[in-house]
């Protein structure tokens, strides 16, 4: 059984059996749909009690595509990631990866959290290899991924000896260790400084292109959304619907400045403003 990375960062190894959570086995997926969508999601409704969090949310992604998901705090962005990852199956709708319906966590979906969530007693290489738990460790893939994220030579280092940026590089490598088709990232660069964030953004683009995963990135950073994404989806805080889909028609490699990218940032800002409920004015 290949346990999915989406849950591995949440529990220590000894806690797995106590959770009672089922896991999807890795299976040979059917041929990709004709439109080449590796991820096909339709959330008809997701409720927390009487409150509707998500409503009629549709999302399709291709291999090698980066989609940014933005919206006000509490609008359901992280909830949508949890549904796609199979961490929460109490919703109306379906999630398909490469044509196969998922109803539990799967190694086809990798997850990178806001914090690295590395096991402190494991070396860098062992933390990455943990992404392959349940199958024979592929040391060559671990070494290749560490090279991809610029961590060659730090294989034996413990997490306490890494900077925040280095730890997040290891988390990115671990997210890809199980050869997922889809990579979910929940504000993955929000905890690092601005310069490190830009370097990690550039690294993510290279990793997505090299490994041809579909990457769905939750972010509150308009600049990050515009620079990273091929498309930006704006989630409405009131209705739980996708309010806007904004294409970013800028070829890669991208410059940080430029009229087209600036126009995309403006459209994202306007979309967020449109999808965020107005707050009452402050008292005088």
C-alpha positions in Angstrom: 0.0 0.0 0.0 1.4 3.4 -1.0 0.3 5.8 1.7 -0.4 9.3 0.3 1.8 12.2 1.2 -1.2 14.4 1.8 -1.6 12.8 5.2 2.0 11.9 6.1 2.8 15.4 7.3 -0.1 15.3 9.8 0.8 12.3 11.9 3.9 10.6 13.2 4.5 7.1 11.7 3.2 5.3 14.8 -0.1 7.1 14.6 -1.1 5.8 11.1 -3.0 2.6 12.1 -4.8 4.5 14.9 -6.4 6.9 12.5 -8.6 4.3 10.8 -8.6 6.3 7.6 -8.8 4.2 4.4 -6.3 4.7 1.6 -6.7 4.2 -2.1 -4.4 1.6 -3.6 -2.2 2.7 -6.5 -3.7 1.3 -9.7 -3.0 1.6 -13.4 -5.2 4.5 -14.5 -7.2 4.5 -17.7 -6.1 6.5 -20.7 -6.3 10.2 -20.2 -9.5 11.9 -21.5 -9.4 13.3 -25.0 -9.0 16.8 -23.7 -5.9 15.7 -21.8 -7.3 16.7 -18.4 -5.4 15.0 -15.7 -7.5 16.5 -12.9 -11.3 16.8 -13.3 -13.2 18.1 -10.3 -16.9 18.9 -9.8 -17.9 19.8 -6.2 -21.7 20.2 -6.4 -21.9 21.1 -2.7 -19.8 21.0 0.5 -21.5 21.9 3.8 -20.3 22.5 7.3 -23.5 22.2 9.3 -26.0 24.6 7.8 -23.3 26.6 6.0 -22.5 26.0 2.4 -18.8 26.3 1.9 -18.4 25.3 -1.8 -21.1 25.2 -4.5 -20.9 24.1 -8.1 -17.1 24.3 -8.3 -15.7 22.9 -11.5 -12.0 22.6 -12.2 -10.0 20.8 -14.9 -6.3 20.8 -15.3 -3.7 19.6 -17.7 -0.3 18.0 -17.0 2.3 20.8 -16.6 -0.3 23.4 -15.8 -0.2 25.7 -12.8 -3.4 27.1 -11.5 -3.6 29.6 -8.6 -6.6 29.6 -6.3 -7.2 32.9 -4.5 -10.0 34.3 -2.3 -10.7 35.8 1.1 -9.8 34.0 4.3 -12.3 31.3 5.1 -13.9 31.2 1.6 -13.1 27.4 1.1 -9.7 27.4 -0.6 -8.1 24.9 1.7 -11.3 22.9 1.9 -11.2 22.4 -1.8 -7.6 21.1 -1.6 -8.7 18.7 1.1 -11.5 17.4 -1.1 -9.2 16.9 -4.0 -6.6 15.2 -1.8 -9.2 12.8 -0.4 -8.8 14.0 3.1 -12.5 14.9 3.3 -15.0 12.9 1.3 -18.2 14.3 2.9 -19.3 16.3 -0.1 -21.6 16.0 -3.2 -19.6 15.6 -6.4 -16.6 13.8 -7.7 -12.8 14.0 -8.1 -11.1 12.3 -11.0 -7.4 12.0 -11.6 -6.4 10.8 -15.0 -9.9 9.4 -15.6 -10.1 7.5 -12.3 -12.5 8.5 -9.6 -10.9 9.1 -6.2 -12.8 8.5 -3.0 -9.8 8.3 -0.6 -6.3 9.7 -0.4 -4.1 8.4 -3.2 -0.4 8.5 -4.2 -1.7 10.2 -7.5 -2.0 13.4 -5.4 0.9 15.0 -3.6 0.5 17.7 -1.0 2.9 20.5 0.1 1.9 22.4 3.3 2.5 25.9 4.4 5.1 24.6 6.8 7.6 21.9 5.7 6.4 19.4 8.3 9.6 17.3 8.1 10.3 14.5 10.6 13.0 16.0 12.8 14.7 12.7 13.5 15.0 11.8 9.8 17.7 13.0 7.4 16.9 15.1 4.4 17.1 12.0 2.1 14.9 9.9 4.5 12.3 12.6 4.6 12.1 12.7 0.8 12.1 8.8 0.7 9.2 8.8 3.1 7.1 10.1 0.2 7.5 6.6 -1.2 6.3 4.8 1.9 4.7 1.4 1.1 6.9 0.6 -1.9 10.6 -0.2 -2.3 12.6 3.0 -1.9 13.9 4.4 -5.2 17.2 5.9 -4.1 17.9 7.2 -7.6 14.6 9.1 -7.6 15.4 10.6 -4.2 18.8 11.7 -5.4 17.3 13.1 -8.6 14.7 15.1 -6.7 17.3 16.5 -4.3 19.3 17.6 -7.3 16.2 19.2 -8.7 15.7 21.3 -5.6 19.4 22.1 -5.1 19.9 20.0 -2.1 22.6 17.6 -3.3 25.2 17.3 -0.6 22.7 17.8 2.2 21.3 14.2 2.1 22.4 13.4 5.7 21.5 16.7 7.2 18.7 16.8 9.8 15.9 19.4 9.5 17.2 21.4 12.5 20.3 22.2 10.4 18.3 23.6 7.5 17.0 27.1 6.8 13.3 27.7 6.2 13.9 27.9 2.5 15.9 24.7 2.4 13.3 22.9 4.5 10.6 23.9 2.0 12.8 22.7 -0.8 12.9 19.3 0.9 9.1 19.4 1.3 8.7 20.1 -2.4 10.9 17.1 -3.2 8.9 14.9 -0.8 5.7 16.0 -2.5 7.0 14.6 -5.8 8.6 11.5 -4.4 5.6 9.3 -5.0 5.4 10.4 -8.7 2.0 12.1 -8.3 0.0 13.3 -11.3 -1.4 16.3 -9.2 0.5 18.4 -6.7 -1.5 20.5 -4.2 0.2 23.4 -2.5 -1.4 25.3 0.4 0.3 28.7 0.7 3.7 26.9 0.4 5.9 30.0 0.4 4.1 32.3 2.8 6.5 31.6 5.7 9.8 32.6 4.0 11.3 36.0 3.2 10.6 37.7 -0.1 13.8 36.8 -1.9 13.6 33.2 -0.9 10.0 33.2 -2.0 10.9 34.3 -5.5 13.6 31.6 -5.7 11.1 28.9 -4.6 8.5 30.1 -7.1 11.0 29.8 -9.9 11.9 26.3 -8.6 8.3 25.2 -8.5 7.8 26.3 -12.2 10.9 24.2 -13.2 9.6 21.2 -11.2 6.2 21.3 -12.8 7.6 21.6 -16.2 10.2 18.8 -15.6 7.8 16.3 -13.9 4.6 17.4 -15.9 2.4 17.4 -12.8 -0.7 19.6 -12.6 -0.1 22.0 -9.7 -2.9 23.8 -7.8 -1.5 26.5 -5.6 -3.5 28.3 -2.9 -2.1 31.8 -2.2 -3.1 35.1 -0.8 -0.3 36.9 -2.7 -1.6 38.5 -5.9 1.9 39.0 -7.2 2.6 35.3 -6.7 -0.6 34.2 -8.3 0.0 36.3 -11.4 3.7 35.3 -11.8 3.2 31.6 -11.1 0.0 30.6 -12.7 -1.3 29.9 -16.2 -4.8 30.6 -14.8 -6.0 32.2 -11.6 -9.3 31.2 -10.1 -11.1 33.5 -7.7 -13.3 31.8 -5.1 -16.3 33.8 -3.9 -16.4 34.2 -0.2 -20.2 34.5 0.0 -21.5 31.8 -2.4 -18.7 29.3 -2.4 -18.6 29.5 -6.2 -15.7 30.2 -8.5 -16.4 33.8 -9.4 -13.7 34.5 -11.9 -11.2 32.6 -14.1 -8.3 34.8 -15.2 -5.9 33.6 -17.9 -2.3 34.8 -17.6 -1.1 34.7 -21.2 2.6 35.4 -20.5 5.2 33.0 -22.0 7.8 31.4 -19.7 10.4 32.2 -18.5 8.6 35.2 -17.2 9.9 38.6 -16.1 8.6 40.0 -12.8 7.6 43.2 -14.6 5.9 43.9 -17.9 2.5 45.3 -19.1 0.8 41.9 -19.6 1.7 40.7 -16.1 0.7 44.0 -14.6 -2.6 43.8 -16.3 -3.1 40.3 -14.9 -2.3 41.5 -11.4 -4.9 44.2 -11.8 -7.6 41.7 -13.0 -6.8 39.5 -10.0 -7.1 42.4 -7.6 -10.4 43.4 -9.2 -11.7 39.9 -9.1 -10.8 39.5 -5.4 -12.5 42.8 -4.6 -15.6 41.7 -6.5 -15.7 38.3 -4.7 -15.0 39.6 -1.1 -18.0 40.8 1.0 -17.7 44.5 2.0 -16.9 45.0 5.7 -18.8 47.7 7.7 -16.9 51.0 7.9 -14.8 51.6 11.0 -16.3 54.0 13.5 -15.0 57.6 13.4 
